[in-house]
Amino acid sequence: MAIHVQGHERRLAAVACLVVTMASLASARFIVEKNSIKVLSPRSLRGHHEAAIANYGVPDYGGTLTGVVLYPDAKLATACKPFGGEKLRSPSGRPVVLLVDRGGCYFALKTWHAQLAGAAAVLVADSADEPLLTMDSPEEETPDMAFLANITVPSALVSKKFGDALRLAASDGDKEEEVVVRLDWRESMPHPDERVEYEFWTNSNDECGPRCDEQAAFVRAFRGHAQLLEKGGYALFTPHYITWFCPDAFLETPQCKAQCINRGRYCAPDPEGDLRAGYDGKDVVVENLRQLCVHRVANASGRPWVWWDYVVDYHLRCSMKDNKYSSACAQDVVRSLGLPMDKIDKCMGDPDADAENDVLRTEQIVQVGHGARGDVTILPTLVINNVQYRGKLESTAVLKAICAGFKESTEPHVCLTPGMETDECLNNNGGCWRDEKTNVTACKDTYRGRICQCPVVDGVQYQGDGYTDCKAVGLGRCAMDNGGCWKETRQGKTFSACSDPELSGCKCPPGFEGDGFHCQDVDECRDKLACSCPHCSCKNMWGGFDCKCNSGMIYIKNEDTCIAKEMSAFGWLVTALVLSCVAGIGIAGYLFYKFRLRVGAEQSLPKPRQKH
């Protein structure tokens, strides 16, 4: 889940402010979170022992697991290679708790191989007598480590002494009873009252590879749970962001100027690990500050849960990968969520000022641990009821850990059922697009929170970004608010710039000009586009024109010309002659036809027989 210093950040270790960071991390107080293990059998080992919860997998916060300890053959004792063959089974059929030796490979790889072999939990026996430590996943995630996201079984590190005793008991071929243990996480998460307080230490940078992708996916998936808990008053959530400072001796260096604001007081590493390209660390610090102020302003207005909407929307709309990681894009997101930008700007202050920033100064103070809580040295980190969460950053696992923080019998409904519904679309339409005329909206509620997605309405698909724009496309689109195109009725005539044969776009109809969203009548008379013949008189009409000719003439539109309505005497004479000729030809033809018919009939009659 977490990482001490990202790979690209380590490449900048020579940079002054990162040297300071490395030094502070080295001296930081890291607290190992633990759960309890009780040995039920054999009798000689009965008792309670501590185990250090791993920083990956899914610890069963609030629950217990009873299983049989098995220890593999010597060749597979470290679990650095797949077990292969049949699944691990205990003689009694109880779940298998696999005990493996430390060393030889990453802790997480041991757990993955054990999970594939059918283990329900994994215990790693330490190889030295030392205080327990937190097993973490590899800092550098290479393509062959895709399994990290799929580890679902809990695992823990146990002391060498306890590990040796379990190994001996589990390896005894003459044993008459199984080694049965109960892993107990019920007290791993404090539950002092009816409200859970939790923090999420995060970062707005989205160019740190799989870690950033995992973090963004968690925020999207957990948003619905978080908002339901806050709206019901069950939980108090606070976001946090890690920053550090640049030493005075290095304030004028290009590194500090590129990665810090407020004259070196608050710094973040360069996102790409290259000061000459892309975004700078100071861009990340400014956006982190903005996200903190979004939470403060939203909290002051009684809507602290809007922070989750802002972070999700900013990641989708203002990503570094799309070259949109900017203040202008952030302001668009803020406005879409109905937050006052002026108050957020006032909260942020002046990043260029040579002065302390109250918000970021507070972050540096609370980053330092107090009491039983350790310093926050890794990102991302969840702190629940003042205890750092250990395990996979996954919505269901985190929800279970939060629910374990409630006092018994005070858990909210979301902790008792996997289903949940929200009503985010009822408030400002969730910050999504909506057509005021038809009330068609891109806001869609899911159990993970609302999403802004252009809808399908009555078989008509809308397309767009879902936040500021959606347009109907394809067949039938003109029935949906005229496809977003221009449409107007005057003088009993309706004209539209939408046409179903055109599957998208808007085009002004003949007689109009414009971009399809706004069309205006073309004055064919003024521009001599029609009715331009010498004997014509033109009158412009809405969507067309009316052309009249001088008295006694009619207008032929296709030819744009006038012809006489009445003929002269000579014309009538010529017409009469033509008609007479046509009639004469007809009569002659008829007489000729009758003559031929009579001759043909006579020839067909039989000749009379002659007498001899």
C-alpha positions in Angstrom: 0.0 0.0 0.0 2.7 2.5 1.0 6.1 3.5 0.0 8.9 5.4 1.8 10.3 7.3 -1.2 9.1 6.7 -4.7 11.6 5.4 -7.3 11.8 8.7 -9.3 12.2 10.6 -6.1 15.2 8.6 -5.1 16.8 9.6 -8.4 16.7 13.1 -7.0 18.4 12.2 -3.8 21.2 14.6 -4.5 18.7 17.5 -4.5 19.1 19.4 -1.3 15.5 19.4 -0.2 15.2 15.6 -0.8 18.4 15.1 1.3 16.6 16.8 4.1 13.6 14.6 3.6 15.7 11.4 3.6 17.3 12.5 6.8 14.0 13.2 8.4 12.6 9.9 7.3 15.6 8.0 8.7 15.0 9.6 12.1 11.2 9.3 12.0 9.4 7.3 14.7 7.6 4.5 12.9 5.0 2.6 14.9 4.5 -1.1 14.3 0.8 -2.0 14.5 0.1 -5.4 16.0 -2.5 -8.1 16.4 -2.8 -11.0 18.9 -2.1 -14.7 18.3 -3.4 -17.2 20.8 -2.1 -20.8 20.6 -5.0 -23.2 21.4 -3.0 -26.4 21.0 -0.8 -28.2 21.8 -1.1 -27.5 25.5 2.6 -26.9 25.9 2.5 -23.8 23.7 -0.8 -22.3 24.9 -0.7 -18.5 25.5 -0.9 -15.1 23.8 1.8 -13.7 21.5 2.1 -10.5 19.4 2.5 -10.3 15.7 3.3 -7.3 13.4 0.6 -6.7 10.8 1.9 -6.5 7.3 1.5 -3.4 5.2 -0.2 -5.4 2.4 -3.0 -7.9 2.1 -6.2 -7.6 4.0 -6.0 -7.8 7.8 -9.4 -8.9 9.3 -9.9 -5.9 11.4 -12.5 -6.5 14.0 -12.5 -10.3 13.4 -10.7 -13.5 14.2 -9.4 -16.5 12.3 -8.8 -19.9 13.8 -6.6 -22.3 11.8 -4.0 -25.0 11.8 -0.3 -24.1 11.5 1.5 -26.0 8.7 5.2 -25.7 7.9 6.4 -26.6 4.4 9.3 -28.8 3.4 12.8 -27.4 3.7 13.1 -26.6 0.0 10.0 -24.4 0.2 10.4 -23.1 3.8 11.0 -19.5 2.6 8.0 -19.7 0.2 10.1 -17.9 -2.4 9.0 -20.3 -5.1 5.4 -21.5 -6.0 4.3 -24.5 -4.1 2.6 -26.2 -7.0 0.7 -29.5 -6.7 -2.4 -29.8 -4.6 -3.7 -27.2 -2.3 -2.6 -27.1 1.3 -5.0 -28.9 3.6 -5.1 -29.6 7.3 -6.0 -33.0 8.7 -9.1 -31.6 10.5 -10.2 -29.5 7.5 -9.6 -26.2 9.3 -8.2 -23.2 7.5 -4.4 -23.4 7.0 -2.1 -20.8 8.6 1.2 -21.2 6.8 4.4 -20.6 8.7 7.4 -19.6 6.5 10.9 -18.5 7.2 12.2 -15.0 6.7 14.7 -14.2 3.9 15.4 -15.1 0.3 12.7 -12.8 -1.3 10.2 -10.1 -0.7 7.7 -10.6 2.2 4.8 -10.0 -0.2 6.0 -12.7 -2.6 5.9 -15.2 0.2 2.4 -14.3 1.0 1.3 -14.5 -2.7 2.8 -18.0 -3.1 1.1 -19.1 0.1 -2.3 -17.6 -1.0 -2.0 -19.5 -4.3 -1.4 -22.7 -2.4 -4.6 -22.2 -0.4 -3.4 -20.7 2.8 -5.9 -18.5 4.7 -3.2 -16.6 6.5 0.6 -16.4 6.6 3.0 -16.1 9.5 6.6 -15.2 8.8 9.1 -16.3 11.4 11.9 -13.7 12.0 15.4 -14.9 11.6 16.9 -12.7 14.3 16.1 -11.8 17.9 14.9 -8.2 17.4 11.8 -6.0 17.9 9.0 -6.8 15.5 8.9 -4.7 12.3 6.2 -4.0 9.7 6.6 -6.1 6.5 6.1 -3.9 3.5 5.7 -4.4 -0.2 8.7 -3.6 -2.6 9.5 0.0 -3.1 10.1 -0.4 -6.8 7.1 -2.1 -8.5 8.2 -3.8 -11.7 5.8 -5.4 -14.2 6.3 -8.9 -12.6 4.9 -7.6 -9.3 1.3 -7.3 -10.6 0.4 -9.8 -7.9 0.6 -7.1 -5.2 -2.8 -5.9 -6.0 -4.3 -9.4 -5.7 -3.0 -10.3 -2.3 -6.1 -10.8 -0.1 -5.0 -13.0 2.8 -3.6 -11.4 6.0 0.0 -11.9 7.0 2.1 -11.0 10.0 5.7 -11.2 11.3 6.3 -13.2 14.5 9.4 -13.2 16.7 12.2 -15.7 16.2 11.5 -17.4 19.5 7.8 -17.8 18.8 8.5 -18.8 15.2 11.0 -21.5 16.3 8.5 -23.0 18.7 5.7 -23.1 16.1 8.1 -24.6 13.5 9.2 -27.3 15.9 5.7 -28.2 16.9 4.4 -28.1 13.3 7.4 -30.2 12.0 7.0 -33.0 14.6 6.2 -36.1 12.7 5.1 -37.9 15.8 2.7 -35.2 17.0 -0.7 -36.4 18.0 -2.5 -33.1 17.8 -2.6 -30.2 15.4 -1.0 -26.8 16.1 -4.1 -24.6 16.3 -3.9 -20.8 16.6 -6.4 -18.0 16.7 -5.4 -14.8 15.0 -7.3 -11.9 16.6 -7.6 -8.4 15.1 -10.5 -7.3 17.4 -8.3 -5.1 19.5 -6.0 -3.9 16.7 -8.3 -1.0 16.0 -9.4 1.2 18.9 -13.1 1.7 19.2 -13.6 4.3 22.0 -17.0 5.7 21.1 -19.8 5.9 18.5 -17.8 8.0 16.0 -14.7 7.0 14.0 -12.1 9.7 13.3 -9.8 8.9 10.4 -7.3 10.6 8.2 -6.0 10.0 4.7 -2.5 11.1 3.8 -2.4 11.5 0.1 -1.0 13.5 -2.8 -2.4 15.2 -5.9 0.5 14.0 -8.1 -0.7 11.4 -10.6 2.6 10.7 -12.3 4.2 8.3 -9.8 3.2 5.1 -11.5 1.2 2.2 -10.0 1.2 3.8 -6.5 -0.6 6.9 -7.8 -3.0 4.7 -9.9 -3.8 2.6 -6.9 -4.4 5.7 -4.8 -6.7 7.3 -7.4 -8.7 4.0 -7.8 -9.2 3.8 -4.0 -10.5 7.4 -3.8 -13.0 6.7 -6.6 -14.1 3.4 -5.1 -14.3 4.5 -1.4 -16.0 7.9 -2.1 -19.5 6.6 -1.7 -18.7 4.9 1.6 -16.9 7.9 3.0 -19.7 10.3 2.1 -22.4 8.1 3.6 -20.4 7.9 6.8 -19.9 11.7 7.0 -23.5 12.6 6.0 -24.8 10.3 8.8 -22.4 11.8 11.3 -20.8 8.5 11.9 -17.3 9.5 11.0 -15.0 12.5 11.0 -12.7 12.6 8.0 -9.6 14.8 7.5 -7.3 14.8 4.4 -3.6 15.5 4.8 -0.6 16.1 2.6 3.1 15.6 3.4 5.5 18.5 2.7 9.0 19.3 3.8 11.3 22.4 3.7 14.4 23.4 1.9 17.5 24.5 4.0 18.4 28.1 3.9 21.7 27.4 2.3 20.0 26.0 -0.8 17.1 28.4 -1.2 18.6 30.0 -4.4 19.2 26.6 -6.1 17.1 25.7 -9.2 16.0 22.6 -7.3 14.5 24.4 -4.4 12.9 27.1 -6.6 11.3 24.4 -8.8 10.0 22.2 -6.0 9.1 24.7 -3.2 6.7 27.6 -2.5 6.8 30.3 0.1 10.6 30.6 -0.3 11.5 27.0 0.4 9.1 26.4 3.3 7.0 23.8 1.6 8.3 21.4 -1.0 7.4 18.3 -3.0 9.5 16.2 -5.4 9.4 16.8 -9.1 6.6 14.6 -10.5 8.6 13.2 -13.4 12.0 13.2 -11.7 13.2 15.7 -14.3 13.4 19.4 -13.4 13.8 20.3 -17.1 10.5 18.7 -18.2 6.8 18.6 -17.3 5.4 19.9 -14.1 7.4 21.0 -11.0 7.2 20.0 -7.4 5.8 23.4 -6.6 2.9 22.7 -8.9 2.1 19.7 -6.7 2.4 21.7 -3.5 0.0 24.3 -4.8 -2.6 21.7 -5.8 -2.2 19.9 -2.5 -2.8 23.2 -0.7 -5.9 23.8 -2.9 -7.3 20.4 -2.0 -6.8 21.1 1.7 -8.6 24.4 1.3 -11.4 22.7 -0.6 -12.0 20.5 2.4 -11.8 23.5 4.8 -14.3 25.6 2.9 -16.6 22.7 2.2 -16.5 21.7 5.9 -17.3 25.3 6.9 -20.4 25.1 4.7 -21.5 21.9 6.3 -20.5 19.7 3.3 -17.1 18.2 4.1 -17.8 15.2 1.9 -17.5 17.4 -1.3 -13.7 16.9 -0.9 -14.1 13.4 -2.3 -16.0 14.7 -5.4 -13.4 17.4 -6.0 -10.4 15.0 -5.8 -12.1 12.4 -8.1 -13.2 15.0 -10.6 -9.8 16.8 -10.6 -8.0 13.5 -11.3 -10.3 12.8 -14.2 -10.5 16.3 -15.7 -7.1 17.8 -14.8 -4.6 15.0 -15.1 -0.9 15.6 -15.7 -1.0 12.9 -18.4 -3.5 15.1 -20.3 -1.4 18.3 -19.6 -4.4 19.8 -17.8 -2.9 19.9 -14.2 -3.6 23.6 -13.7 -5.3 26.3 -11.6 -7.7 27.0 -14.4 -8.9 23.4 -14.6 -9.2 23.3 -10.8 -11.4 26.4 -10.8 -13.7 24.7 -13.3 -14.1 21.7 -11.0 -14.7 24.0 -8.0 -17.4 25.9 -9.8 -19.1 22.7 -11.0 -19.4 21.6 -7.3 -20.9 24.9 -6.2 -18.0 25.9 -4.0 -17.0 29.6 -3.5 -13.7 30.1 -5.3 -13.0 33.4 -3.6 -13.0 31.6 -0.2 -10.7 28.9 -1.4 -8.2 31.5 -2.8 -8.3 33.3 0.5 -7.6 30.1 2.3 -4.6 29.3 0.0 -2.9 32.6 0.5 0.0 33.7 -1.6 2.4 30.8 -2.6 5.0 33.3 -3.7 5.1 35.2 -0.4 8.2 34.9 1.9 6.0 33.9 4.8 4.4 31.0 6.6 1.3 29.5 5.2 -1.1 28.6 8.1 -2.6 25.6 6.3 0.7 23.9 5.2 2.4 24.8 8.5 -0.4 22.9 10.3 0.2 19.9 8.0 3.9 19.8 8.9 3.0 19.8 12.6 0.4 17.0 12.5 2.7 14.9 10.4 4.8 14.4 13.5 3.5 11.6 15.7 2.4 12.0 19.3 1.6 9.5 22.0 1.1 6.0 20.7 1.0 7.2 17.1 4.1 7.3 14.9 5.2 9.9 12.4 3.6 9.8 9.0 6.5 8.9 6.7 4.8 7.0 3.8 2.2 7.8 1.2 -0.6 7.0 1.0 -1.4 6.3 4.7 -4.7 5.9 6.5 -4.9 6.7 10.2 -8.0 5.4 11.9 -8.8 6.4 15.5 -5.1 7.4 15.8 -3.8 4.1 14.6 -2.1 3.7 11.2 -4.0 1.3 9.0 -2.0 -1.7 7.8 -3.1 -3.6 4.7 -4.2 -3.2 1.1 -5.5 0.2 0.0 -8.8 -1.2 -1.2 -12.3 0.1 -0.4 -13.8 -3.0 1.2 -10.8 -3.7 3.3 -10.6 0.0 4.5 -14.3 0.1 5.2 -14.0 -3.0 7.4 -11.1 -1.4 9.3 -13.2 1.8 9.9 -16.2 -0.2 10.9 -14.0 -2.1 13.5 -13.3 1.4 15.0 -16.9 1.8 16.2 -18.0 0.8 19.7 -19.8 -2.5 19.6 -23.4 -2.3 18.5 -23.0 1.3 17.3 -22.0 0.4 13.8 -23.9 2.3 11.0 -25.9 0.4 8.5 -23.2 0.6 5.8 -21.0 -1.6 8.1 -23.8 -4.3 8.2 -24.6 -4.6 4.5 -22.6 -4.5 1.3 -25.3 -2.4 -0.4 -25.6 1.3 -0.2 -27.2 4.1 -2.1 -26.4 7.8 -2.2 -28.3 10.9 -3.3 -25.5 13.1 -4.5 -27.3 13.9 -7.8 -30.0 15.7 -5.8 -27.5 18.4 -4.6 -26.4 20.7 -7.4 -26.8 17.8 -9.8 -23.6 16.4 -8.4 -21.6 19.0 -10.4 -22.5 17.2 -13.6 -24.0 18.4 -16.9 -27.8 18.8 -17.1 -30.1 20.1 -19.8 -32.4 22.5 -18.1 -35.1 22.2 -20.8 -35.5 18.4 -20.8 -34.0 17.7 -17.3 -31.7 15.1 -18.9 -28.7 14.7 -16.7 -25.2 13.1 -16.8 -25.2 12.5 -13.0 -25.5 8.9 -12.1 -25.5 7.5 -8.5 -23.6 4.4 -7.8 -22.7 2.7 -4.5 -19.2 4.1 -5.0 -20.5 7.6 -5.3 -21.8 9.7 -8.3 -20.2 9.7 -11.7 -20.7 12.2 -14.5 -21.4 10.2 -17.6 -23.4 11.2 -20.6 -26.6 9.1 -20.6 -28.7 7.1 -23.0 -32.3 8.4 -23.1 -35.0 6.5 -25.0 -32.4 4.8 -27.0 -30.6 8.0 -27.9 -27.0 8.2 -26.9 -25.5 11.4 -25.5 -21.7 12.1 -25.9 -19.4 14.5 -24.1 -17.3 14.9 -21.0 -20.3 14.6 -18.7 -19.2 17.6 -16.7 -19.9 20.6 -18.9 -21.1 19.1 -22.2 -23.3 16.3 -23.5 -24.9 16.1 -27.0 -27.4 13.7 -28.5 -25.9 11.7 -31.4 -27.2 9.0 -33.8 -30.7 8.2 -35.0 -33.5 9.8 -33.1 -31.3 12.6 -31.7 -33.6 15.3 -33.1 -36.4 14.1 -30.8 -34.2 15.0 -27.8 -34.2 18.8 -27.5 -33.7 18.9 -31.2 -30.3 17.4 -30.9 -29.1 20.5 -29.2 -29.5 22.3 -32.5 -31.3 25.5 -33.5 -35.1 25.3 -34.0 -37.7 28.1 -34.4 -41.3 28.6 -35.4 -42.6 31.8 -37.0 -45.7 32.6 -39.2 -46.8 29.0 -38.7 -43.6 27.6 -40.2 -41.0 25.6 -38.2 -37.4 25.2 -39.3 -34.7 23.1 -37.7 -30.9 22.7 -38.0 -31.1 19.1 -36.8 -31.5 16.2 -39.3 -31.7 12.6 -38.4 -29.9 11.4 -41.5 -27.0 13.5 -40.1 -26.0 11.4 -37.1 -24.3 14.3 -35.5 -23.8 18.0 -35.9 -26.1 20.9 -36.6 -26.6 22.5 -40.0 -28.8 25.5 -40.8 -31.5 24.6 -43.3 -31.8 26.2 -46.8 -32.8 29.8 -46.4 -30.8 30.3 -43.2 -27.2 30.8 -42.3 -25.2 30.2 -39.1 -23.4 27.5 -37.2 -26.4 25.3 -36.6 -26.8 26.4 -33.0 -27.9 29.8 -34.0 -29.4 30.4 -37.4 -30.7 33.6 -39.0 -32.8 34.2 -42.1 -31.0 34.9 -45.4 -32.4 37.9 -47.3 -32.4 36.5 -50.7 -33.7 39.8 -52.2 -31.0 42.0 -50.7 -28.2 39.6 -51.8 -29.7 39.0 -55.2 -29.7 35.3 -54.6 -33.0 34.8 -56.2 -35.8 36.8 -58.1 -33.2 38.7 -60.0 -34.9 38.7 -63.5 -35.7 42.1 -65.2 -39.4 41.8 -64.7 -39.3 40.5 -61.1 -40.2 42.1 -57.8 -38.8 40.3 -54.7 -40.1 40.2 -51.1 -38.1 38.5 -48.4 -40.0 35.9 -46.3 -38.9 34.0 -43.1 -37.0 31.0 -44.4 -37.6 31.9 -48.1 -38.8 34.6 -50.5 -41.8 35.6 -52.6 -41.1 36.6 -56.2 -43.7 38.3 -58.4 -43.6 39.3 -62.1 -45.0 42.3 -63.9 -48.7 42.1 -64.8 -49.6 39.5 -67.3 -46.5 37.3 -66.5 -45.8 34.4 -64.2 -42.6 33.5 -62.3 -40.7 30.2 -63.0 -38.7 29.6 -59.8 -36.3 27.0 -61.2 -35.4 29.2 -64.1 -35.6 32.5 -62.1 -37.5 34.1 -65.0 -40.9 35.5 -66.0 -43.1 34.3 -68.9 -46.2 35.8 -70.3 -49.5 34.7 -68.9 -51.6 35.6 -72.1 -50.7 35.1 -75.8 -51.0 37.7 -78.7 -53.3 37.4 -81.8 -50.3 36.1 -83.8 -49.7 33.6 -81.1 -53.3 32.4 -81.2 -53.0 32.1 -85.1 -49.9 30.0 -84.9 -51.5 27.9 -82.2 -54.7 27.4 -84.4 -52.5 26.4 -87.3 -50.6 23.9 -85.3 -53.8 22.5 -83.8 -55.3 22.2 -87.3 -52.3 20.4 -88.6 -52.3 18.0 -85.7 -56.1 17.4 -86.3 -55.6 16.9 -90.1 -52.8 14.4 -89.5 -55.0 12.6 -87.0 -57.9 12.3 -89.5 -55.7 11.2 -92.3 -54.1 8.6 -90.2 -57.5 7.3 -89.2 -58.7 7.1 -92.8 -55.6 5.3 -93.8 -56.0 2.8 -91.0 -59.6 2.1 -92.0 -58.6 1.6 -95.6 -55.9 -0.9 -94.7 -58.3 -2.7 -92.4 -60.9 -3.1 -95.3 -58.3 -4.3 -97.8 -57.0 -6.8 -95.4 -60.5 -8.2 -94.7 -61.3 -8.6 -98.5 -58.1 -10.5 -99.1 -58.9 -12.9 -96.3 -62.3 -13.9 -97.8 -62.4 -17.3 -99.7 -62.5 -17.1 -103.5 -65.7 -18.5 -105.2 -65.2 -22.0 -106.9 -65.4 -21.9 -110.7 -67.8 -24.2 -112.6 -66.5 -26.4 -115.3 
